[in-house]
Amino acid sequence: MTRQVDKFEQLKKDFSGLEQLAAGIGGEAAAAELRQFTAECAIRVWSKDTKYSQDYSKALETITGKPYSEQELRNEMEAVRYSLSGPDTPKFYIDMAGHDSAISEFITGFNSLLVSLADINGDFTVGESNEVQRLMYIFYSHGRANGYGGGIMSTVFGAIDELLGTVPGMTISDVTAPLSPKPHKAEGPDDPAKTGETPAGATGTEAAQTEKEDIKAEAKEQEVPRTKEELDKLLEEMDSLIGMQNIKNDVRSLMNFIKVAKMREERGLGKAKMSYHLVFTGNPGTGKTTIARLIASLYYQIGVLPKGQMVEVDRSLLVAGYVGQTAIKTAKVIEEAMGGVLFIDEAYSLANDEKDSYGAEAIETILKAMEDHRDELVVIVAGYTELMHKFIESNPGLSSRFNKYFEFQDYNGEEMLGIFNRFCKQNGYKIDQETEGMLKTKFDDMYEHRDENFGNARTVRNIFEKAIGVQADRLAGISEVTDEQLQIITGDDLESVLSQY
């Protein structure tokens, strides 16, 4: 029992040091952001092990001061279990530019904290180690993008080397790309897939290979049937999305073309030459990732792809920190996406600079895979409209393989209100008619005066999350709260939030 108490006391002490660093840069707002960011990273790490532990809830409460129920944490872990994206760069981290000693101390301290969180239940798995390493790569990428010096950022790799010493048999080459989470499908009580242990004598590479083989077997067992009902269900799901009418029309047109092309081929009328790879252009928060997931499932249902999963990545998950490693890292990501869709967000970042040999290496690796695995891999690239056109034109191989563009338009005020109301419905909240009118006016104004920073659905989500935070602060001071009060977001709750936009 004493060991457990000491473990959480040490966690609190380690986190307090980071909290003071963040507060020294951006005050209490930065400290609060760090608490939320650390919780998000911890959940991402634990999701790679998939098992819930009471230690997880206690660790989060130690860091954030907020209690987490078992069900809440299970839901959070499941939501990010297969995610290869994010998290977003915290503002306090960006603000550290120019504070070299703080950056170095923070990176090494945060890496150590993530290791402690991964091992909080006494079971530091290979999957968790990979996720810690992936998050540190994201720090490296974001740090370089925000002007931190190469000498400072090399601290990341020193921290990673130290981390890997805790996992027998692993080297940095084993974890240059994230592994899929281990399936819990074994029946024997001593089976490593169930206990979370690496088989005796297995290296990190061998363990990773075993994991991938098990995942493929599990995917086959859980394969969704190809039926007209399943296809119709996906199209209905797409139709239920707010706005995006031009995208819905484009997707249906694409599906119809594929259907007819297959009919012609089956009847011996010739095989149409077509590319299934797509370019998504538009501002952030316009639904590009959502539609990409739907298309992956639609491609599977219509017979274009054998599996239909989607692997979402950005530059940080394709490009390595050393010469020669990028091709290996990109190839591992492609292997995870084989049979489905590889979705590359902000793909233009791979070709921002003619001297960027790392980005060029990633592009060439992807192009070769697209050629070698025409029937097994579809690539969807996404980003800002103008930058994506420049990206495709930067390489003849890209322009020859990507010829179908989907333009995602900004949400107008009415659509943004619809998105806010959907968030309310999904989470058990509601607003009255007067508050709805106030929101509509604000969203109309935001749409009319939008610029390149316009966040669309992302902004709506942020407003909703801040509003329920304000509501919680208001209700916390009331001794007896009714069910109605717990559900209502008032105009006053929203007024202080909207003033920030």
Buried (B, 14 or more C-beta within 10 A) or exposed (E): EEEEEEBBEEBEEBBEEBBEBBBBBBEEEBBBBBBBBBBBBBBBBBBBBBBBBEBBBBBBBBBBEEEBEEEEBBEBBEEBBBEBBBBEBBBBBBBBBEBEEBBBBBBBBBBBBBBBBBBBBEBBBBBBBBBBBBBBBBBBBBBBBBEBEEEBBBBBBEBBEEBBEEBEBBEBEBBBBBBBBBBBBBEEEEEBBBBBBBEEEBBBBBBBEBBBEBBBEBBEEEEEEEEEEBBEEBBEEBEEBBBBEEBBEBBBEBBEEBEEBBEEEEEEEEEEEEBBBBBBBBBBBBBBBBBBBBBBBBBBBBEBBEBBBBBBBBBBBBBBBEEEBBBBBBBBBBBBBBBBBBBBBBBBBBBBEEEBEBBBBBBBBBBBBBEEBEEBBBBBBBBBBEBBBBBBEBBEBBEEBBEEBBBBBBBBBBBBBBBBBBBBEEEEBEBEEEBBEBBBEBBBEBBEEBEEEBBBBBBBBBBBEBBBEBBEEBBEEEEEEEEEEEBBBBBEBBBEBBEEE
